[in-house]
Amino acid sequence: MPIIVNLDVMMAKRKMSLNELSEKVNLTLSNLSILKTGKAKAVRFSTLEAICKVLDCQPGDILEYRMGK
């Protein structure tokens, strides 16, 4: 999939655990884990906004598009 999720990178930069982020964005641990591992098929803008607010970042810091061959 050409969309890469860099949530783990931003969490590491902010020294935040998955549990802590889950609590702060009011998202279940399993749903957040699905997003973090890149297995999510979609993400709501409200969820993306909450994650960006907590991690103090931009959507482009979390989602990356890589051109396929």
C-alpha positions as CSV (number, residue, x, y, z in Angstrom):
1,M,0.0,0.0,0.0
2,P,1.5,3.4,-1.0
3,I,0.1,5.2,2.1
4,I,2.6,4.7,5.0
5,V,1.5,5.4,8.6
6,N,4.3,6.9,10.7
7,L,2.3,7.1,13.9
8,D,4.9,5.1,15.8
9,V,7.6,7.5,14.7
10,M,5.7,10.5,16.0
11,M,4.8,8.7,19.2
12,A,8.5,7.9,19.8
13,K,9.5,11.6,19.1
14,R,6.9,12.7,21.7
15,K,7.9,9.8,24.1
16,M,4.3,8.7,24.3
17,S,3.0,5.2,24.6
18,L,0.1,3.6,22.7
19,N,-1.9,3.4,26.0
20,E,-1.3,7.1,26.8
21,L,-2.3,8.2,23.3
22,S,-5.3,6.0,23.3
23,E,-6.6,7.6,26.5
24,K,-5.9,11.2,25.3
25,V,-7.6,10.8,21.9
26,N,-10.4,8.7,23.3
27,L,-9.9,5.8,20.9
28,T,-9.7,2.1,21.8
29,L,-6.3,0.6,22.1
30,S,-7.2,-2.0,19.4
31,N,-8.4,0.6,16.9
32,L,-5.3,2.8,17.5
33,S,-3.1,-0.3,17.1
34,I,-4.7,-1.1,13.7
35,L,-4.0,2.4,12.6
36,K,-0.4,2.3,13.9
37,T,0.4,-0.9,12.1
38,G,-0.9,0.4,8.8
39,K,-3.8,-2.1,8.7
40,A,-6.5,0.5,8.8
41,K,-8.5,1.0,5.6
42,A,-9.7,4.5,6.5
43,V,-9.3,7.1,9.2
44,R,-11.8,9.8,10.2
45,F,-10.7,13.4,10.0
46,S,-11.9,13.8,13.6
47,T,-9.5,11.0,14.7
48,L,-6.6,12.4,12.7
49,E,-7.3,15.8,14.1
50,A,-7.3,14.5,17.7
51,I,-4.1,12.6,17.1
52,C,-2.4,15.6,15.6
53,K,-3.6,17.8,18.5
54,V,-2.2,15.4,21.1
55,L,1.1,14.8,19.3
56,D,1.4,18.5,18.2
57,C,2.0,17.6,14.6
58,Q,0.6,17.8,11.1
59,P,-1.3,15.1,9.2
60,G,1.7,14.8,6.9
61,D,3.9,13.9,9.9
62,I,1.7,10.8,10.4
63,L,0.6,9.8,6.8
64,E,3.0,9.5,3.9
65,Y,2.4,8.7,0.3
66,R,5.1,6.6,-1.5
67,M,5.0,6.2,-5.2
68,G,4.7,2.6,-6.4
69,K,6.8,1.1,-9.2
